[in-house]
Amino acid sequence: MKRVALLGMPNTGKSTLFNRMTGGAARVGNWPGITVELLYGKILLGSDMVEIIDLPGIYDLHGFSDDEQVVRHFLHDNVPDLALVILNATQIERQISLLLQLKQLNMNLVLLLNMSDEAKKYGITIDSKKMSELLDIPVFKISGKYGTGYPEALQAVTRALRYPTPGMADNLRSQLEQDQHIEAEMARVLKQAVQIPARLPDNLTEKLDRIMLHPWLGLPIFFGIMYLLFQGIFLFSQPLQTGIAEILSWLRETALAPLLSSLPSALQGLLLDGIYNGIATVAAFVPVIVLFFLLMAIVEDSGYLSRAAFLMDALMAKMGLDGRGFVMLLMGFGCNVPALMGTRVMRSRAMRLLTMLVIPFSLCSARLQVFVFITAALFSASAAPVVLFSLYLFSFASAIFTALLFKGQFKNSEPFVLELPPYRFPTAKQMILRGWLEVRHFLQRATTFIISGVVLVWLLTHIPFSAAPASAGTLSGIVGTLLHPFFAPVGINEQLTIALIFGFVAKEIVIGSLAVIYGLTGSALSGALAHQLDWVQAYSFMLFTLIYTPCLSAIATLKSESKSTGFTVFSLVWSLALAWLVSFAFYQSARALGY
C-alpha cells in the first residue's frame, strides 16, 4: 500500500485537509521508529488504496522539539511514497523554508498553497506555474476550508504516486551541511514568483483585534464569550436531552421489558436495570457532546483561541507557564488526553511537566455530562447555567493555584512565540464533521469502558442477591460504608461514593452508575437525586468530581508523555487531595452559614 505524508507548519489547515481527504475516517496508530500515535486514514486514489498520515505541524525540520523529532524519525524510518506539503499562502515568505528543507531530502513532493482565497484578499499574488517551474514540483493553490482547487490537487497526487520514491536516508543525515543553500534559493523563488504588498490593507481581523485584544476589555470579553457558550450548551441541549431520555424510557417499557420478561429475574435486572439503564442515561447526553464541540469548533477554528492565549500569557507567566499552557487548558475542555499530548510543542521539560500537572483540572466534556444532569435536577433553569459557569471558574482556579504552588519545582526559561491567524468562521461541514468525530469517539467509549463499568456497578449493588439492591448488605454498600468516614465531611453519601469510584475509570460512567444504583433513568433519576440531596451536597459532589483524579485514559497519557511514574503518582495524589480540601472547605462553610 502506498503512503502519503501530510507536512506543514502549525495553523496551515493541514488537519482540515486531512479530514476532507479521509472523510473523517481516521484512525490512531503507532509507527516504527517513533513512540507516539499518529492519525492516519485510507482512501482510494485511482486504482490504488493509499494511506494518508497526518504528521505534527513543525516550523523547522532541524529543530529538537518533540514534534520535530517525531517528523524527522518518521521520515527516516517510514519513507513515504509522496509528501504533501501544505503552506499558508498568506505567510508564504515565512513558510517556504520548510518546503526547501524537505526538497533537499530528494522526496516526491506536491505543494499545496492553502488559504489562497485569503491571500488574494490581502493582495498577495502567487504565480503557481512559475513557482512550479522554479521548484520543479507540482504546485496548486487551494482552499481547504471551501474545497477550491482540491479536485485538481487530488489528481496531481494520484499522478505523483506513479513515480518511484527516491532514496532519502543519506540525504537526511547530510542535510545539515546544506543549509547555506536554502536561504539563497528561498530568496530566488520569492523574488520571481511572489508579489507581496509593502503593507497589507486594514481588514476585519485588525479591527476586531483592537477590541478583542484590548488591554482592559480583552479578558472580560473572553470570559463573557465563554459564559455565553455554556449558557447556549445548557439552553439548547436540555430539551434534546430530555426528549431522548423519554424515547429511551418508552422503548424500555414498551419493547424491551416485555421481550425479556421470560428471563430469570437476576438476568432481567442485569440487562434492563444494569446495562440498558446505564447506557440509556449516558446516551441521552449525546446532544450535549455534539453542541459542546460544535460551539468549541467555532471558538477554535475562528482563530480566537490563539488570541485567548495571547491575552492570558502575562498571567500565565507569573505561574511559570505561558500562553500555550492556557491553550492546552482550553483544549482540555474537550478532552484531557489530546491536551496532554499537545504539550509536546514545548521544548522545556519543566514547562511541559507543570502544564501537564494543571491540564487534568480542565472541565472535560465527560465531566460536563455529569454537571449538566445534576444542575438540571437540583437547580432552576435560570440558576443552572450560572452554576455550570462557576464550575469552569473553579476549574481555572484549581489550575492557577496548582501552578503557583509548584512553579518553583518546575523552573524554565523557554521564550513564548505565538502566531495570530486571521479570524475565520468554520464552515457547516467542518462543524458537523467535528461533532460527528466526537460522537463516534463517545460511542466507542460507550462500548468499552461504560458498558463494563455499569455491569460491574450492577453486580456490586446486587451481590449477594439475598440483600436488597444497593443496600448496606451488598458489596457496594460495604465499600461505601468503609469509605464513608473519608467522604462524610464533604457531604458525599455512599451512593455517590460508588459513582466516584467508577468515575476513576471514565467520567461518563458516573451518571450511568447512579442510574444503576437507583434503578432509575431520566426524570425519575433526577427526581430521586433532588429528593435525597440538597444543593450544598450536590455542589460539593460536583466540585469533587471536577478536581479529583482524571480518567484512566488521561492517566495513561500522563504517564506516556511525562515518561515518569513518580510524576504521574504525584499528579494523582495532589488532585485527589485538592479535591477533598476544596469540597471540605465549601461544604463545611456552607453548613456553618446555615445552608
N, C-alpha and C positions, 0 to 999 in steps of 0.2 A: 504494500500500500504506500502511495506517495504521500509526502509530508510537506505542509506549508506552514511556516512560522510567521506570525504577525509581530512586527518590531516597530518601535517608535518611542518617542518621549511621552511622559505623562500628559494628560489632557489634550491628546491629539484626536480623540474619538475612536481609539483603537478598539475598545470594548464594544462601542456601539456598532462598529463594522463587524466585529466578531459575532455579535448577536444577530445581525442582519444576514450574515453568511450561513450561520448554523441554524437559524430559526429558533434559537433558544434551546436547541437540543444539545446542551453542553454537558460534559462530564468532568469530573476531577480525578486526576491520576498522578502517580509518581513516574519519574523518568530516570533512566540510567544516568549516573553521574551527578545527580542533584538530590537534596534531601527534603525538598518542598513539593507541594502539589501544584499542578498547573491545569488550567481549563483547556479542554480540547473537545472538538466535535467532528463528526464525519459527514461529508457531503459528496454528492455525485457531480463531477465535472467532466463533461464529455462522456467518455465510456469508462472513466476511472473513478473509483472510490478514493477520496482524498481526505487525509486527516489534517484539520486546522488546529494549530496550537497557539493560544494567546499567551505570549510571554510578558513578564512585568515591564512596565514603562521605565526606560532609563534615559539619562541625559548623556552618558558617556560610556562607550564600550570598555574604556580602560579604567573606570573607577573601581572602588573597592567596597561600595555599599553592598548589602546582601543581595539586592535586586540585580545589580550589575554583575555580581559574581554568578548568580543563577543563570542569567542570559549567556554569559561567557562560557560557563560549563555546559550548558545545554547545546550551544553551537559547536563546542569542541567534541562532545560525546554523542550527539544526535544530529549529525549534519542533515539539514532539511533539503528537500529537492528544490524548494523555492523559498525565498524570504520576501514577504510582502511588507514593504516599508511604508508606514503611514506618517506623513508630516503635516503639521498645521500650516496651511498656506498663508495665514496671516502672520506667521512668525518664521517664514522660510529662511531668512538670513541667519537666524539663530539655530535652526534645526538641521540645516543641510550638512553640518559637520558630522552628525551621526551617520547619515547616509554614506558619506565619503569614507568613514571608518569601515562600514560594512562592505563597501565596494572593494576595499583593499583586500578583503578576505577571499576574493575570487569566487563569490557566490552567484547563483542565479537570483537576480533581483527584479522586482517590479515596484515602481514608486507610485504611491497614491497621494496626491496633494489634497488632503481633506479640508473641509470648510472653505472651499473655493468660492462659495456664494458670499461668505463674509469678507473674503479678501477683495472681491470685486467692489463691495460697498466701501471698503477703506481706500479704494483707488489703487490697489496693488495689481499690477498686470504681470502675468506669468505666461511666457511662451512655452507651452508644454512640448511642442515639437522641437523647438530649438534646444530645450533642456535635454530632451531625449537624445538628440544628436551629440550634444556635448558629453553627456554621461554614458552614452552607449547602452542605455537600458530603457525599457518601456516606461513612459510617464503619463499619468492620467489625472485630470482634475475631477474630483468627486465631491459629493456632499453625503456623508454617511447618515446624517440626520434625515434628509429627504430622499435619498436614493439616487440623486442626479449623478450620471456618469457611471453608476455601479454596474449595469449590464455590460458595458464596453470593457470595464476593468476586469470583470469576471472572465470574459472571453480571452483577454490577454493573459490572465493567469492560466487558463486552460492551455493556451498555445505554449506558454513558457515551460509548462511541465513536461512538454515533449522532449526538451533538450536534457542531456545528461548533466548531473551535478558535478562541477569541478571539485577536485580535492582542495581542502582548505585548512587542514590541521596545522601544516607547517606555516601557512600564511598567518594564522592566529598567533603563533609563537613569535614570529618575527615582526609583527605589526608595529610594536613599539618603536622599532628602528625606522619606521617610515612616516612618523607623524609630521615631520617637517614638510612633507609634500601636500598635506591636507589643506593647510591654510592657503597656499598658492592656488590650488585647484578650486577651492571654495570661492575665492575672490573672482577667479576667471568665469565660473558658471554664473554667479550672481550678477556680474557686470554685463554679460552678454544676453542673459535670458530673463532677468527680473527687473522690473521698474517699480520702485517704491517711492511714494511722495515724500518730500522732505519732512512734512508734518502731516500726520493723519488728521482728517477733519474731526471736529467735535461730533459726538454721536450720543446715542441714548445711554450707553454704558457710562460715559464720563458724567453725564447729567445725573444719572441715578447714584453714582458713587459719591457725588457731592453731598447727598442726603444719607445714603446707607453707611458711608464711612466717616460721617461727621464725628468729631472727637467727643461731643457730648450726647448727640442723638443716636449714634450708631448702636450702642448696646441696648438702650431701651427699645429701639425699633426691632432689634434681633429677638429679644425676649417677647416682645409683642407678637411678632410673626409666629414664634414657636407656640405661644399660648393659643393663638387663633387656629394653628394646626391641630392642637389637642382638642380644642373646642369642636372643630369640624369632625374629627375622628369620632368623638362621643355622640355628636348630634346626628350624624348621618348613618353610623354603623349600628346604633342601638335598635332602631326599628327593624333593620335587616336581621340582626342577631336574634331578636325576639321572634320574628317570623320563621326563621329556620328552626329555632328551638321548638316552636309549636308544631311545625311539619314533622319533625323527627319524633316528637312525643305522640302525635297522631299515628304515625307509621308503627310505632311500638304497640300501641293499644289495639289497632285495627288489623294489623297483619302479623307481626312477629309473635306477640303473646299467644294468639290462638294457634299459630303454627307450631309453637314449641310447647303447648300445654300438655302434650302426652309424655314429655321427657320427665325424668326424675327431678324432684324439686331442687336439689342441690345443683344439678347441671343447668336447669332452667334459670336459677338465680345467677349462676356464673355468667351465662350468655346474655341475660337481659339486664340484671342489676349491676353486673360487673363490666363486661366488655361493651355492651351496647350503650348503657348509661354513660360510661366514661368517655367513649368515643363520640357519642352524640353531643355531650356537653362541650367537648373541645372543638368539635366540628362547627358548632354554632359561632365560633369566633373567626371563621374564615373571612367574613366581611370586614372585621376589624383589621385583620392582617392585610387584606387587599387594599383597603383605604389608607392604612398607615403607609404602605410602601408606595402607593400612588402619590400621596402628598409629599413624602420624603424624596421621591424621584424628582418632583418639581423643584424642591429646595436644592438638591444636589446638582442636578443637571443644568439648572439655570445659571450656575456659577456663583450662587450666593454663599455656598458652603466655604469656598476659599476666602471670601470676604469676612465670614464669621471668624475664621482662623486668624485673619489679619487683625480684626478688632480685639480678639482675646489674647494676642501674642504678648502684650505688655503685662497683663495679669498673669498669664501662664509662666512668663519668665521669672516672676517673683516666687513661683512654686518649683523652680528647677526644670520646667518644661518649656515648650514653645507652641506656636500656633498649630503645628502638626498634631500635637497631643490633643488639642481641642477638637480637631477634625476627627481623630480616632474616637474620641468620646462620642461625637455625634454619629459616627458610623456604628458605634455600639448600640445606638438606639434601635437599629435594625437587628443586629446580632453581634454578640461579643466576639465570635470566632473570627470573621474577616477583619474586624477592627484590630484584634491582637496580631493577626498576620500582617496587617498594614504597617506595623512598626518597623518592618524591615527597611523602610526607606531612611531610617535614622542610622547614621554611621556610628554614633556614640553608644556603646553598650549600656552605659549608666543611664542615659536618657531613655533608651529602649526599655530597660527594666522598670524604671519609675513610671513610664507611660503604661506598661503592661500591668503594673500594680493598681492603677486607678481605673483602667478600662472596665473591669468587671462591675464597677458601680453604675455603669450606664444602664438605663432602664430599657432593656431589650424588648422586642415585640412579644416574646414569650411571657415576660412579667406583665406586659401591658394587658394581656388577656385576663390575667388574674385580677388586676386592678379595675378594669372596666366592669367585670362581673360583680365584684364586691361593692364598688361605688354605686352601681345601679341598684343593688339590693338594699343598701343601707343609707344612701344619701338622696336628697331630692334632685330633680332634673337640673335645677339651677346651681346646686352646690357641687354636683358630681364633677363637672369639668374643672372647677377650682381645686377640688381635692386631687384630681389627676395631675393638674399642673404643679401643685405643691410637691407631689412625689418626684417630679422631674427636677424641681429645685433642690430637694433633698439629695437627689442623685448627684447633681453638680457639687453640692456642699460636701458630700462624702468624699468625692474625688479630690476637691480642693484641700480639705482637711488632711487627707492622707498624703498628698503631695507635699504640703507644707511641713508635715511631721517628719517625713522621711527624706526630704531633698538633701539633707546633709550626708546621708549614706549613699546617695547616687549623684555625685557631682559630675558635671560635664561642661564643656566649653564649645560645643558644636554650634556654628552660626546657623541662623534660620533664613532660608531663601524661599520666597513664595512668589508664584506667578499667578496673577489675577486674570482669569479668562474673561472674555466679554460675556454679558448677560445673554442667555438663550432660554427659550421656552421649549421644553421637550415635546415631541410630537405625541399624538394619542397612541400611535403604535408603540413607541418607546415605553410609555407608561403602562400600557396593557401588558406588554411583554415582561416588564419588570414585575408587575403584580402576579402574573402567571408563574414566573420562576419561583417567587417566594411561596405561593400557594402549593406548588409542586413540592418544594422543599419541606413545607409543613406537612403535607400528606405523606411524604416519605418517612418523616419522623413519626407520624401517627401509626404507621405500620410496624414500627420497631419499638422505640422507647415507650410510646404512650400505651400501646396495647399491652406490652409486657408489664408496664407499671400498674395499670388498672386491674389486670388479672391478679398481680401479686397483692395489691391492696384488698381486693375482694377476698382472697384466701386468708389474709391476716385478720380481716374483720369477721370471718365466718368460722375459722378453726379455733377451738373444737366446735363441731356442728351442734353439740348439745347446749352451747351457750347462746344467748340472744345475740343477733348480729350487732357488731360494733360495740358490744358491752364490755365491761371491765374484765369479763372472763375470757375474752378472745385474745389472740396473740397481739392484736393492735392495742387492745385495752391494757394489756400487761406492759407493752412498750411505752404507751402513753403515760401510765402510772409511774413508771421508772423515771421518765424524763420530766414529769410534772414539776418537781422542785426547781428545775432549771428554767422552765418556761412560765410558771405561775407568776413570778414577779413582773413579767412583761405582758400579762393578760392573755396568754395563748393557751387554750384548753387542749384536752387530749386529742380531740378530732383534728384540730388544726395542726397539732404537733405531728401527727401521722402524715398529713398532707405535705408539711415542710420536709419531712424525711425523704419522701419520694420526689419532691421538687429538686432535691440534690441531683437526681438523675436527669431530669428535664423539667423546666418550669411549667411546661404545658400540662404536666401530669397533676399539678396542684388542684385545679378545678375538677379534672376528671376524678381525682382521688376523693374529693368532697362529694361528688355525685355518687360514687360507690359507697362511701362511708354512710351517707344519709339515705341511700337508696332512692334518691330523687333527682330530677333533672329540671332544667329551665326555670320557670317562675316558681315551681314548687320548691326547688332547692334555694332560690333566692329568698322565699318566704321563711324557710326553716332557718337560714342564717340570720335573717333580720329578727326573728323571734328569739334566737339564742344569744346573739351578740349585740352589744351597744356600739355606738360609733367609735368610742375610745378603744375598745378591744379590736375592732375592725381596722382602725388606722394603725394601731401598734403592730398588728399582724402584717399589714401591707408594708410598713417600714422594715420589719424584719425580713420579709420576702425580697424587698428591694436590695438590701445591703448584704445579706448573708451569701454563702458560697455560691459561685456560678454553677452551671450545669456541667455534666461530665465532659461534653464536647469542648467546652471552653477550658476546662481544667487540662484536658489532653493537649489542646493547642498551646496553653500557657507553658506546659512542660516542654513541648516540642520547640517553641520559639525561644524560650529562655535558656534551654539546654541545662537546666539546673533543678534537681529535685528539691534541694533546700529552699530555693526561692519560691517554688510552687507551693510547698508546705507552708512557708511563711505567709504567702498571699492568702491561703485558705484560712489559716488560723486568725490572721488580722481581720479579714472580712467578717468572720463569724463573731469575733469579739466585739467589733464595732457595731454589728447589727444588734447584738444584745444590749450594749451600752446605750445606743440611741433609742431603742424601743423601751428600755427600762426608764430612761430619763423622761420620755414623753408620757408613758403610761402612769408612772408614779406622780408626775407633775399634774397631769390632768385629774387624777383622782384626788390629789391634795387640794385642788381648786374646786372640787365638788362636782365634777362631771361624771 
